[in-house]
Amino acid sequence: MDSTLTQLQAGKLQGSTELTLSCGLTTFPTELYDLADTLEILDLSGNALSSLPDDLDRFTKLRILFCSSNQFTTIPAVLGKCPSLSMIGFKANQITHIPEESIPTKNLQWFIVTDNALNKVPDALGQCKKLQKLMLAGNQLTTLPASMANCDTLELIRISANQFNELPRWLFNLPKLTWLAYAGNPFSTPIEAAHMQQQKVLEIDWSTLTLGKVLGQGASGTSYQADWKHGGKVEPVAVKLFKSGLTSDGLPISEMHANVVAGEHQNLVGVKGIIKNHPEGLQGLVMPLLNSDLTILANPPSFETCSRDVYPVDTSLTAAQVKHITNGVASAMLHLHAQGLVHGDLYAHNILWNDEQVVLSDLGGASFLPLQDKAMTAALEKLDVRAYHVLIEELTQLIP
């Protein structure tokens, strides 16, 4: 039995504000009610739950609720009555329906229903005046409710791997929209395929690669340092093996295609080739091994910052360093646009740098531009530019 559950049942967690329970639960532990007056963050991910109690609104301070990787088929209606709830995560369930009344419209900031079976989302989202992040990738959506044109605070939306035949035009009237990912939809997949037809990609046999240490793990896969034997030599490289299925940004295959289409540029990671003959059928990329002196500019957003990166407390930059970083990122962004891509996730946590080099990484949120539609292409490119301006503003504040 999970030790946290044992402590909870023994009454040893009185006054707790945060709790994680992942131990095969099939029902909501009644002992949690002992924390109804204090609990702010509750993570019930990785269980076998399909419902929550109708009186969950007794948890008056509950701000953040995660129920990912369970067996829900609907979002419980009681969530709409929870007075403090601002972040809800139900990733990787079997949700087909979200009741209108389940949306806590007063405080909802961050809503995650990635990897479910939704064909619509509720009109009530349009009443969420604080909504900043909306994660909808990996569903069966063909449209979004027109009411969402009122979401004046919405900054990030993921609609990749759905069934959209076009992007809702009102998206581009949202005053704060900055980060958008839409690859893997019927309207964008042919564009992606056309881009790939123009590429001559080197296929690298798995048997020529020897994996070393893990360099990093992300939503879409794991990167390793590796040795690549070819042409009578051994070359140090980086290998990224993609998870099958879906990530919070969308489809791994779209990320792989984006890396190939992006090609070589001094401010991008670049690509050597794609992996073939992996024994488990995994897809992967072989990439140049970046300089180990490069550091990540910031950490991803926290629960508190929602849509803004978190910089280490002691971070300070000179004006020259800010110029160096922003010039490098601008160069990478313009190159991506010229190749028919938008980054979609232009953030400091995706930037590596030192005083000689700047690299914009992670094309997991990248999407392919509908170049035949010049107005739409310009509107999409402006979102990357808006993200770039957010970056400039953040870095400028780090100058003493």
KEKE-3310 file (N, C-alpha, C; in steps of 0.2 Angstrom, whole numbers, plus 5000, padded with zeros to 4 digits):
npx = (5004:5002:5013:5009:4995:4993:4998:4989:4977:4980:4978:4989:4992:4986:4982:4989:4993:4996:4995:4999:4992:4995:4990:4983:4970:4952:4941:4937:4947:4939:4945:4952:4943:4947:4956:4949:4949:4961:4968:4976:4982:4979:4984:4979:4983:4986:4978:4964:4952:4935:4926:4922:4918:4901:4901:4913:4916:4917:4930:4937:4948:4955:4965:4972:4970:4974:4970:4975:4978:4968:4951:4941:4926:4919:4920:4919:4904:4904:4916:4914:4908:4918:4926:4938:4946:4958:4966:4965:4968:4965:4972:4974:4963:4947:4939:4924:4915:4911:4903:4894:4892:4903:4914:4923:4920:4924:4937:4946:4961:4970:4968:4968:4965:4971:4974:4961:4944:4936:4924:4919:4920:4915:4904:4905:4918:4921:4917:4927:4936:4949:4956:4971:4979:4976:4974:4972:4976:4976:4963:4946:4942:4933:4930:4930:4921:4911:4910:4922:4929:4929:4939:4949:4961:4968:4982:4990:4987:4984:4980:4984:4984:4970:4954:4952:4947:4950:4958:4950:4945:4944:4953:4964:4961:4961:4968:4979:4984:4998:5006:5003:4999:4996:4998:4996:4982:4968:4968:4981:4990:4992:5000:5011:5015:5019:5030:5039:5041:5049:5061:5078:5082:5094:5095:5098:5106:5101:5110:5122:5123:5128:5122:5124:5125:5110:5104:5093:5075:5059:5043:5040:5050:5066:5082:5099:5116:5127:5137:5141:5145:5152:5158:5170:5174:5171:5158:5153:5137:5120:5105:5088:5075:5059:5043:5030:5014:5006:5010:5010:5010:5007:5009:5022:5028:5026:5034:5046:5046:5046:5059:5067:5063:5066:5080:5098:5105:5114:5108:5099:5096:5098:5100:5106:5101:5087:5082:5083:5077:5075:5075:5063:5054:5054:5053:5066:5078:5094:5106:5117:5129:5127:5137:5143:5144:5134:5120:5103:5091:5080:5068:5054:5036:5028:5016:5011:5016:5010:5009:5021:5039:5051:5064:5080:5084:5095:5098:5106:5109:5119:5117:5123:5123:5110:5106:5114:5108:5094:5096:5101:5090:5080:5086:5085:5071:5067:5072:5066:5053:5055:5057:5044:5038:5031:5037:5030:5032:5040:5050:5060:5064:5066:5078:5095:5111:5127:5141:5146:5137:5120:5105:5090:5079:5069:5056:5043:5031:5030:5022:5016:5016:5002:5006:5000:4990:4992:4988:4984:4996:5004:4997:5000:5014:5015:5012:5023:5032:5026:5028:5042:5044:5039:5049:5060:5056:5056:5070:5076:5072:5081:5093:5104)
npy = (4994:5011:5022:5035:5035:5026:5034:5044:5038:5035:5046:5055:5066:5078:5095:5096:5104:5100:5085:5069:5055:5039:5024:5014:5017:5015:5021:5037:5042:5042:5048:5059:5069:5074:5084:5094:5108:5113:5108:5111:5107:5093:5078:5065:5056:5042:5031:5021:5028:5033:5042:5056:5062:5069:5080:5087:5100:5104:5105:5119:5126:5121:5122:5116:5102:5086:5072:5063:5050:5040:5033:5040:5045:5056:5073:5077:5085:5092:5099:5112:5118:5120:5132:5138:5132:5132:5126:5112:5095:5082:5072:5059:5050:5042:5052:5058:5068:5084:5091:5107:5113:5108:5116:5127:5143:5155:5155:5147:5144:5136:5122:5105:5093:5084:5070:5062:5058:5068:5076:5088:5104:5113:5127:5135:5138:5149:5159:5160:5171:5171:5162:5155:5144:5131:5114:5104:5094:5079:5074:5072:5084:5095:5108:5123:5131:5146:5155:5156:5166:5176:5174:5183:5182:5171:5163:5152:5138:5121:5112:5101:5086:5083:5084:5095:5104:5117:5132:5140:5157:5167:5165:5172:5185:5185:5194:5191:5179:5168:5157:5143:5127:5116:5105:5089:5089:5087:5098:5102:5091:5087:5098:5096:5084:5087:5095:5086:5078:5085:5083:5077:5064:5057:5040:5032:5018:5008:5000:5006:5014:5018:5020:5032:5041:5048:5063:5072:5072:5074:5079:5073:5063:5054:5060:5056:5055:5049:5037:5037:5026:5027:5028:5024:5030:5036:5046:5058:5060:5066:5057:5056:5048:5045:5044:5033:5036:5050:5067:5081:5091:5086:5075:5064:5061:5073:5082:5076:5077:5091:5094:5089:5097:5109:5109:5114:5126:5139:5143:5133:5116:5106:5092:5076:5064:5052:5038:5021:5004:5002:4991:4990:4996:5010:5028:5040:5053:5057:5069:5083:5084:5095:5108:5105:5116:5124:5132:5130:5143:5146:5139:5129:5136:5137:5131:5143:5153:5150:5153:5159:5158:5152:5160:5156:5162:5169:5175:5185:5197:5205:5219:5217:5203:5200:5205:5197:5184:5187:5191:5179:5170:5177:5175:5161:5160:5167:5159:5147:5151:5154:5142:5137:5135:5137:5140:5139:5137:5146:5149:5154:5143:5134:5138:5137:5142:5151:5162:5162:5156:5153:5143:5138:5127:5111:5107:5102:5108:5114:5119:5117:5129:5136:5140:5144:5152:5167:5177:5170:5163:5175:5179:5168:5168:5180:5176:5169:5180:5188:5180:5181:5194:5194:5186:5196:5206:5199:5196:5208:5213:5207:5213:5221)
npz = (5000:4996:5005:5008:5008:5018:5029:5028:5031:5044:5050:5050:5042:5045:5041:5030:5014:5002:4992:4985:4978:4971:4969:4964:4966:4967:4972:4979:4993:5008:5019:5015:5017:5029:5027:5021:5024:5022:5011:4995:4984:4975:4969:4960:4950:4939:4944:4946:4945:4941:4945:4955:4972:4975:4983:4983:4983:4996:4998:5001:4998:4988:4974:4964:4954:4949:4939:4930:4918:4923:4924:4919:4910:4909:4914:4930:4936:4948:4949:4944:4955:4964:4974:4973:4963:4950:4942:4932:4928:4917:4909:4897:4899:4896:4891:4885:4886:4892:4904:4904:4916:4924:4923:4932:4931:4936:4941:4933:4926:4919:4909:4906:4895:4887:4876:4875:4871:4865:4856:4856:4866:4880:4879:4890:4893:4887:4896:4905:4912:4916:4910:4904:4899:4888:4885:4873:4864:4855:4853:4847:4841:4830:4829:4839:4852:4848:4858:4864:4859:4867:4876:4883:4890:4886:4882:4878:4868:4864:4851:4843:4833:4832:4824:4815:4801:4798:4805:4818:4814:4823:4833:4830:4834:4847:4861:4869:4864:4861:4860:4850:4845:4831:4823:4814:4811:4800:4791:4791:4790:4776:4771:4779:4774:4761:4763:4768:4757:4749:4755:4757:4766:4777:4781:4796:4802:4816:4821:4820:4830:4847:4862:4875:4890:4897:4891:4892:4897:4890:4885:4874:4872:4875:4876:4871:4874:4861:4852:4835:4822:4807:4790:4793:4805:4822:4828:4840:4844:4847:4851:4849:4855:4851:4861:4858:4852:4860:4864:4876:4867:4855:4841:4840:4828:4820:4826:4823:4809:4809:4814:4803:4792:4797:4796:4794:4804:4812:4824:4828:4834:4824:4812:4809:4804:4801:4812:4807:4808:4822:4836:4843:4835:4837:4834:4829:4830:4824:4830:4830:4843:4856:4863:4879:4887:4886:4893:4900:4898:4906:4918:4915:4916:4932:4943:4949:4941:4929:4914:4912:4911:4924:4930:4937:4954:4955:4943:4932:4918:4906:4896:4884:4884:4883:4871:4863:4865:4861:4848:4842:4844:4837:4824:4822:4823:4812:4802:4803:4800:4786:4781:4782:4794:4810:4827:4839:4853:4858:4870:4885:4892:4882:4876:4874:4880:4879:4880:4867:4859:4854:4855:4849:4854:4854:4845:4847:4848:4836:4820:4804:4791:4782:4767:4756:4760:4763:4772:4783:4786:4789:4801:4809:4810:4817:4830:4835:4835:4844:4855:4855:4859:4872:4877:4876:4884:4897:4898:4898:4910:4918:4918:4928)
capx = (5000:5006:5014:5006:4989:4994:4998:4982:4972:4981:4977:4995:4993:4982:4984:4992:4991:4997:4995:4999:4991:4995:4991:4977:4963:4946:4936:4940:4947:4935:4950:4954:4939:4950:4960:4945:4949:4968:4971:4976:4984:4978:4986:4976:4985:4989:4974:4958:4946:4930:4921:4924:4912:4897:4903:4920:4916:4919:4937:4936:4955:4958:4967:4975:4967:4976:4967:4977:4979:4963:4946:4935:4923:4917:4923:4914:4901:4905:4921:4911:4906:4924:4926:4945:4949:4960:4970:4962:4971:4963:4975:4975:4958:4943:4933:4920:4910:4913:4897:4894:4892:4909:4919:4923:4922:4926:4945:4950:4967:4974:4964:4972:4961:4975:4973:4955:4940:4932:4922:4917:4921:4909:4903:4907:4925:4921:4915:4932:4939:4956:4959:4977:4982:4971:4978:4967:4979:4974:4956:4942:4938:4933:4929:4930:4915:4912:4910:4929:4932:4929:4944:4954:4967:4970:4989:4993:4982:4986:4974:4987:4981:4963:4951:4951:4948:4953:4959:4945:4948:4943:4959:4969:4958:4962:4973:4985:4986:5005:5008:4998:5001:4990:5000:4992:4975:4967:4970:4989:4994:4995:5005:5017:5018:5022:5036:5043:5042:5055:5067:5082:5084:5099:5093:5104:5104:5101:5116:5128:5123:5129:5119:5128:5121:5104:5105:5087:5069:5054:5036:5040:5054:5072:5088:5105:5123:5128:5142:5139:5150:5150:5163:5177:5175:5166:5156:5149:5131:5114:5100:5082:5070:5052:5038:5025:5007:5005:5013:5005:5011:5004:5011:5030:5030:5026:5040:5052:5046:5048:5066:5070:5061:5070:5087:5103:5105:5118:5105:5095:5100:5100:5098:5110:5097:5082:5084:5079:5078:5076:5072:5056:5051:5054:5056:5071:5083:5101:5107:5123:5130:5128:5142:5141:5144:5127:5115:5096:5090:5075:5064:5047:5032:5026:5009:5010:5017:5005:5011:5028:5045:5054:5071:5084:5083:5101:5100:5107:5112:5121:5114:5126:5121:5103:5107:5117:5103:5089:5098:5101:5083:5077:5089:5082:5064:5066:5074:5060:5047:5057:5056:5037:5037:5031:5040:5024:5033:5046:5051:5067:5066:5068:5084:5102:5116:5133:5143:5148:5132:5113:5102:5083:5078:5062:5051:5038:5025:5030:5017:5018:5012:4999:5010:4996:4986:4997:4985:4984:5003:5006:4994:5003:5020:5015:5012:5030:5034:5023:5032:5049:5043:5038:5056:5064:5053:5058:5077:5077:5071:5086:5098:5104)
capy = (5000:5018:5025:5042:5033:5024:5040:5048:5033:5035:5053:5059:5071:5084:5102:5096:5108:5096:5078:5065:5048:5035:5018:5009:5019:5014:5026:5043:5040:5047:5051:5065:5075:5077:5089:5098:5115:5115:5105:5116:5104:5086:5074:5058:5053:5035:5027:5018:5032:5035:5047:5060:5063:5075:5086:5089:5107:5105:5107:5126:5129:5117:5126:5112:5095:5082:5066:5061:5042:5036:5029:5045:5046:5063:5078:5077:5091:5095:5104:5119:5121:5121:5139:5140:5128:5136:5121:5105:5090:5075:5070:5052:5046:5041:5057:5059:5073:5089:5095:5114:5115:5106:5121:5133:5148:5161:5155:5143:5147:5130:5116:5100:5087:5080:5062:5059:5056:5073:5079:5095:5106:5117:5134:5138:5140:5156:5163:5159:5177:5170:5156:5156:5139:5126:5109:5100:5089:5071:5072:5072:5090:5098:5115:5126:5135:5153:5159:5156:5172:5180:5172:5188:5181:5165:5164:5146:5133:5116:5108:5096:5079:5083:5083:5102:5106:5124:5135:5146:5163:5171:5164:5178:5191:5185:5199:5188:5172:5169:5150:5139:5121:5113:5100:5083:5089:5086:5103:5103:5085:5087:5103:5093:5078:5090:5098:5080:5075:5089:5082:5071:5063:5051:5035:5030:5011:5008:4996:5010:5019:5016:5025:5033:5044:5052:5071:5075:5069:5079:5077:5068:5057:5055:5061:5052:5055:5042:5037:5035:5023:5028:5031:5022:5034:5036:5053:5059:5063:5066:5053:5057:5042:5047:5040:5032:5039:5057:5071:5087:5096:5083:5069:5064:5061:5079:5085:5073:5081:5098:5095:5088:5102:5115:5108:5116:5133:5140:5144:5127:5110:5103:5085:5072:5059:5048:5031:5015:4997:5001:4984:4990:5000:5017:5033:5044:5057:5058:5076:5085:5085:5102:5110:5104:5122:5128:5131:5132:5150:5147:5133:5130:5139:5134:5132:5150:5158:5147:5154:5162:5154:5154:5161:5155:5168:5173:5176:5192:5197:5211:5221:5213:5196:5200:5207:5191:5179:5189:5191:5172:5168:5180:5172:5155:5160:5169:5154:5143:5154:5154:5135:5135:5132:5141:5136:5137:5136:5150:5151:5154:5136:5130:5141:5135:5148:5153:5169:5161:5152:5153:5138:5138:5120:5108:5108:5098:5112:5117:5118:5119:5135:5135:5145:5146:5157:5172:5181:5165:5163:5181:5179:5163:5170:5185:5173:5168:5186:5190:5176:5184:5200:5192:5185:5202:5209:5195:5196:5215:5214:5203:5217:5225)
capz = (5000:4996:5012:5009:5009:5025:5033:5028:5035:5051:5052:5051:5037:5046:5040:5023:5009:4995:4992:4979:4979:4965:4972:4961:4969:4963:4975:4982:5000:5013:5024:5012:5020:5035:5024:5017:5025:5020:5005:4990:4978:4975:4963:4960:4943:4939:4948:4942:4946:4936:4947:4961:4976:4973:4988:4982:4984:5003:4998:4999:4996:4982:4968:4958:4954:4943:4938:4923:4918:4926:4919:4918:4904:4909:4919:4936:4936:4954:4949:4943:4961:4968:4974:4972:4958:4945:4937:4931:4923:4916:4903:4896:4902:4891:4892:4879:4887:4897:4905:4905:4924:4927:4922:4937:4926:4940:4943:4929:4922:4916:4909:4903:4894:4882:4875:4877:4865:4865:4850:4858:4872:4882:4878:4897:4892:4884:4902:4909:4911:4919:4907:4901:4895:4887:4882:4870:4859:4855:4854:4840:4840:4823:4830:4846:4853:4846:4864:4866:4856:4873:4881:4882:4894:4884:4880:4875:4866:4860:4847:4838:4833:4832:4817:4812:4794:4797:4811:4819:4812:4829:4837:4829:4837:4855:4862:4872:4861:4860:4859:4847:4841:4828:4818:4815:4809:4793:4786:4791:4788:4769:4771:4782:4770:4755:4765:4769:4750:4747:4759:4756:4773:4778:4786:4800:4805:4823:4823:4820:4836:4854:4867:4882:4896:4896:4891:4895:4895:4889:4884:4868:4872:4879:4872:4874:4871:4858:4847:4828:4818:4800:4786:4796:4811:4827:4829:4845:4842:4851:4849:4853:4854:4853:4863:4853:4854:4860:4870:4877:4862:4849:4838:4840:4821:4818:4829:4819:4803:4809:4814:4797:4788:4799:4793:4798:4806:4818:4831:4829:4835:4818:4812:4805:4800:4805:4814:4805:4811:4829:4837:4846:4831:4839:4829:4832:4826:4826:4829:4832:4850:4857:4867:4885:4891:4885:4899:4899:4900:4912:4920:4913:4920:4938:4945:4951:4935:4923:4907:4911:4913:4930:4930:4943:4957:4955:4936:4929:4912:4904:4890:4878:4884:4881:4864:4860:4865:4857:4841:4840:4844:4831:4818:4822:4822:4805:4798:4804:4796:4779:4780:4782:4801:4816:4833:4843:4860:4859:4877:4888:4894:4876:4874:4877:4878:4882:4877:4860:4855:4856:4852:4851:4854:4855:4840:4849:4847:4829:4816:4797:4789:4776:4764:4750:4763:4765:4778:4789:4787:4793:4807:4813:4812:4822:4837:4837:4836:4851:4860:4855:4862:4879:4879:4876:4890:4902:4898:4899:4917:4921:4918:4935)
cpx = (5004:5007:5011:4998:4988:4994:4992:4977:4973:4981:4983:4997:4989:4985:4988:4989:4992:4998:4995:4997:4990:4996:4985:4971:4957:4940:4940:4941:4944:4939:4952:4949:4942:4954:4956:4946:4956:4971:4970:4978:4983:4979:4984:4978:4987:4985:4969:4952:4942:4925:4924:4917:4908:4898:4910:4921:4917:4926:4938:4942:4958:4958:4968:4972:4970:4973:4969:4978:4974:4958:4940:4933:4920:4920:4917:4911:4902:4911:4919:4909:4912:4926:4933:4949:4951:4964:4967:4966:4968:4965:4975:4969:4954:4937:4930:4915:4912:4906:4898:4895:4899:4915:4918:4925:4925:4934:4949:4955:4970:4970:4967:4967:4965:4974:4967:4951:4935:4930:4919:4919:4916:4909:4905:4914:4926:4919:4921:4937:4947:4959:4965:4980:4977:4974:4973:4969:4977:4967:4952:4939:4938:4932:4930:4924:4916:4913:4918:4932:4932:4934:4950:4961:4971:4977:4992:4987:4985:4980:4977:4983:4974:4960:4949:4952:4951:4954:4953:4948:4948:4949:4964:4967:4959:4969:4980:4988:4994:5008:5003:5002:4995:4992:4996:4985:4974:4969:4978:4993:4996:5000:5012:5020:5021:5029:5041:5045:5048:5061:5071:5085:5089:5095:5099:5102:5105:5108:5122:5128:5124:5127:5124:5123:5115:5106:5099:5081:5064:5048:5036:5045:5061:5078:5094:5111:5124:5135:5139:5144:5148:5157:5170:5179:5170:5164:5152:5143:5126:5109:5094:5077:5063:5047:5033:5018:5008:5008:5008:5005:5007:5008:5019:5032:5030:5032:5046:5052:5048:5056:5069:5069:5065:5077:5092:5103:5109:5114:5099:5099:5102:5099:5103:5106:5091:5084:5080:5081:5079:5072:5065:5052:5050:5056:5061:5075:5090:5103:5114:5123:5131:5134:5140:5141:5138:5123:5108:5094:5086:5072:5057:5042:5030:5019:5007:5011:5012:5008:5018:5033:5047:5061:5074:5084:5090:5103:5101:5111:5114:5117:5117:5124:5114:5102:5109:5111:5097:5090:5098:5095:5080:5079:5086:5075:5063:5067:5068:5054:5049:5056:5049:5035:5036:5033:5034:5025:5040:5046:5058:5069:5067:5075:5090:5107:5122:5135:5145:5142:5125:5109:5094:5081:5070:5057:5045:5031:5025:5025:5019:5013:5009:5001:5005:4991:4990:4994:4986:4992:5006:5004:4998:5010:5020:5014:5019:5033:5032:5027:5039:5049:5043:5045:5060:5062:5056:5066:5079:5077:5077:5093:5099:5104)
cpy = (5006:5020:5031:5040:5030:5029:5044:5044:5033:5042:5057:5064:5078:5091:5102:5101:5105:5089:5074:5058:5044:5028:5013:5011:5018:5019:5031:5041:5045:5050:5058:5071:5078:5083:5094:5106:5117:5113:5110:5112:5096:5082:5067:5054:5046:5031:5023:5021:5033:5040:5051:5061:5070:5081:5088:5096:5109:5107:5114:5129:5126:5121:5122:5105:5091:5075:5062:5053:5039:5033:5034:5045:5053:5067:5079:5084:5095:5100:5111:5122:5123:5128:5142:5137:5132:5132:5114:5101:5083:5072:5062:5048:5043:5045:5058:5065:5077:5093:5103:5116:5112:5111:5127:5139:5154:5161:5151:5146:5142:5124:5111:5094:5083:5073:5060:5058:5061:5075:5086:5097:5111:5124:5138:5140:5147:5161:5163:5165:5176:5165:5158:5151:5133:5121:5104:5095:5082:5070:5071:5078:5092:5106:5117:5131:5142:5157:5160:5163:5177:5179:5177:5187:5175:5166:5158:5141:5128:5112:5103:5090:5079:5082:5090:5102:5113:5126:5140:5153:5168:5171:5170:5184:5191:5189:5196:5182:5173:5162:5145:5133:5118:5107:5093:5084:5088:5092:5104:5097:5085:5092:5100:5087:5081:5093:5092:5077:5079:5088:5076:5069:5057:5047:5032:5023:5011:5004:5000:5015:5015:5021:5026:5036:5048:5060:5075:5071:5074:5075:5072:5063:5059:5056:5058:5055:5049:5043:5034:5032:5024:5031:5029:5027:5034:5044:5054:5063:5063:5062:5055:5052:5045:5042:5039:5035:5047:5060:5077:5092:5093:5076:5069:5064:5068:5083:5082:5077:5088:5099:5094:5094:5108:5115:5111:5124:5134:5141:5139:5121:5107:5096:5082:5067:5056:5041:5026:5009:4997:4995:4984:4995:5008:5022:5037:5048:5057:5066:5078:5086:5092:5102:5109:5110:5126:5126:5133:5139:5150:5140:5134:5133:5134:5134:5139:5154:5156:5148:5157:5158:5156:5154:5159:5162:5173:5175:5184:5192:5204:5213:5218:5206:5195:5201:5200:5185:5181:5189:5183:5169:5171:5177:5165:5155:5162:5163:5149:5145:5153:5147:5133:5133:5138:5137:5134:5137:5140:5153:5151:5147:5131:5133:5139:5140:5148:5159:5168:5159:5153:5147:5138:5130:5118:5111:5104:5102:5116:5115:5120:5124:5134:5141:5148:5152:5162:5176:5176:5164:5169:5181:5174:5165:5176:5182:5172:5175:5189:5186:5179:5190:5199:5190:5191:5205:5206:5196:5203:5216:5211:5207:5221:5232)
cpz = (5000:5003:5013:5011:5016:5030:5034:5032:5042:5054:5054:5047:5039:5044:5033:5018:5002:4996:4986:4981:4972:4967:4970:4964:4964:4965:4978:4990:5004:5018:5022:5015:5026:5033:5021:5018:5024:5014:4999:4983:4979:4968:4964:4953:4944:4944:4943:4944:4940:4938:4953:4965:4974:4978:4988:4984:4991:5003:4996:4996:4990:4976:4962:4959:4948:4944:4932:4924:4923:4921:4919:4911:4903:4914:4924:4936:4943:4954:4948:4949:4966:4968:4972:4966:4952:4940:4937:4926:4923:4909:4903:4900:4896:4890:4885:4880:4893:4899:4906:4912:4927:4926:4927:4934:4930:4940:4938:4925:4917:4916:4904:4902:4887:4882:4878:4871:4864:4858:4850:4865:4874:4881:4884:4897:4890:4890:4906:4908:4913:4915:4903:4897:4894:4882:4880:4865:4860:4857:4847:4838:4832:4824:4838:4846:4852:4853:4866:4863:4862:4878:4880:4885:4891:4880:4876:4874:4862:4857:4842:4839:4835:4825:4814:4805:4793:4804:4812:4818:4819:4834:4837:4831:4845:4856:4865:4869:4859:4857:4857:4844:4838:4823:4820:4815:4802:4788:4786:4789:4781:4768:4774:4777:4764:4757:4765:4762:4747:4750:4757:4763:4773:4783:4789:4804:4812:4825:4823:4826:4842:4858:4873:4887:4893:4896:4893:4893:4895:4887:4879:4867:4876:4874:4875:4870:4867:4853:4840:4824:4811:4796:4789:4802:4816:4829:4835:4843:4848:4848:4853:4850:4856:4856:4858:4856:4854:4865:4871:4872:4855:4847:4838:4832:4818:4820:4825:4813:4803:4810:4807:4792:4790:4797:4798:4799:4812:4825:4832:4831:4829:4818:4807:4801:4804:4806:4810:4808:4818:4831:4840:4841:4832:4834:4833:4827:4829:4825:4832:4840:4852:4862:4874:4890:4891:4891:4897:4902:4906:4913:4917:4918:4926:4938:4946:4945:4929:4916:4906:4914:4920:4929:4937:4947:4957:4948:4935:4923:4910:4898:4884:4878:4881:4873:4860:4860:4861:4850:4838:4839:4838:4824:4817:4820:4814:4800:4798:4799:4788:4777:4780:4789:4806:4822:4838:4851:4861:4866:4880:4890:4888:4873:4878:4875:4882:4879:4870:4856:4858:4852:4854:4849:4854:4850:4841:4848:4840:4825:4809:4794:4782:4771:4758:4753:4766:4771:4784:4791:4791:4800:4812:4815:4817:4829:4839:4838:4843:4856:4861:4859:4870:4881:4880:4883:4897:4903:4900:4907:4921:4921:4924:4933)
residu = (MET:ASP:SER:THR:LEU:THR:GLN:LEU:GLN:ALA:GLY:LYS:LEU:GLN:GLY:SER:THR:GLU:LEU:THR:LEU:SER:CYS:GLY:LEU:THR:THR:PHE:PRO:THR:GLU:LEU:TYR:ASP:LEU:ALA:ASP:THR:LEU:GLU:ILE:LEU:ASP:LEU:SER:GLY:ASN:ALA:LEU:SER:SER:LEU:PRO:ASP:ASP:LEU:ASP:ARG:PHE:THR:LYS:LEU:ARG:ILE:LEU:PHE:CYS:SER:SER:ASN:GLN:PHE:THR:THR:ILE:PRO:ALA:VAL:LEU:GLY:LYS:CYS:PRO:SER:LEU:SER:MET:ILE:GLY:PHE:LYS:ALA:ASN:GLN:ILE:THR:HIS:ILE:PRO:GLU:GLU:SER:ILE:PRO:THR:LYS:ASN:LEU:GLN:TRP:PHE:ILE:VAL:THR:ASP:ASN:ALA:LEU:ASN:LYS:VAL:PRO:ASP:ALA:LEU:GLY:GLN:CYS:LYS:LYS:LEU:GLN:LYS:LEU:MET:LEU:ALA:GLY:ASN:GLN:LEU:THR:THR:LEU:PRO:ALA:SER:MET:ALA:ASN:CYS:ASP:THR:LEU:GLU:LEU:ILE:ARG:ILE:SER:ALA:ASN:GLN:PHE:ASN:GLU:LEU:PRO:ARG:TRP:LEU:PHE:ASN:LEU:PRO:LYS:LEU:THR:TRP:LEU:ALA:TYR:ALA:GLY:ASN:PRO:PHE:SER:THR:PRO:ILE:GLU:ALA:ALA:HIS:MET:GLN:GLN:GLN:LYS:VAL:LEU:GLU:ILE:ASP:TRP:SER:THR:LEU:THR:LEU:GLY:LYS:VAL:LEU:GLY:GLN:GLY:ALA:SER:GLY:THR:SER:TYR:GLN:ALA:ASP:TRP:LYS:HIS:GLY:GLY:LYS:VAL:GLU:PRO:VAL:ALA:VAL:LYS:LEU:PHE:LYS:SER:GLY:LEU:THR:SER:ASP:GLY:LEU:PRO:ILE:SER:GLU:MET:HIS:ALA:ASN:VAL:VAL:ALA:GLY:GLU:HIS:GLN:ASN:LEU:VAL:GLY:VAL:LYS:GLY:ILE:ILE:LYS:ASN:HIS:PRO:GLU:GLY:LEU:GLN:GLY:LEU:VAL:MET:PRO:LEU:LEU:ASN:SER:ASP:LEU:THR:ILE:LEU:ALA:ASN:PRO:PRO:SER:PHE:GLU:THR:CYS:SER:ARG:ASP:VAL:TYR:PRO:VAL:ASP:THR:SER:LEU:THR:ALA:ALA:GLN:VAL:LYS:HIS:ILE:THR:ASN:GLY:VAL:ALA:SER:ALA:MET:LEU:HIS:LEU:HIS:ALA:GLN:GLY:LEU:VAL:HIS:GLY:ASP:LEU:TYR:ALA:HIS:ASN:ILE:LEU:TRP:ASN:ASP:GLU:GLN:VAL:VAL:LEU:SER:ASP:LEU:GLY:GLY:ALA:SER:PHE:LEU:PRO:LEU:GLN:ASP:LYS:ALA:MET:THR:ALA:ALA:LEU:GLU:LYS:LEU:ASP:VAL:ARG:ALA:TYR:HIS:VAL:LEU:ILE:GLU:GLU:LEU:THR:GLN:LEU:ILE:PRO)
# end
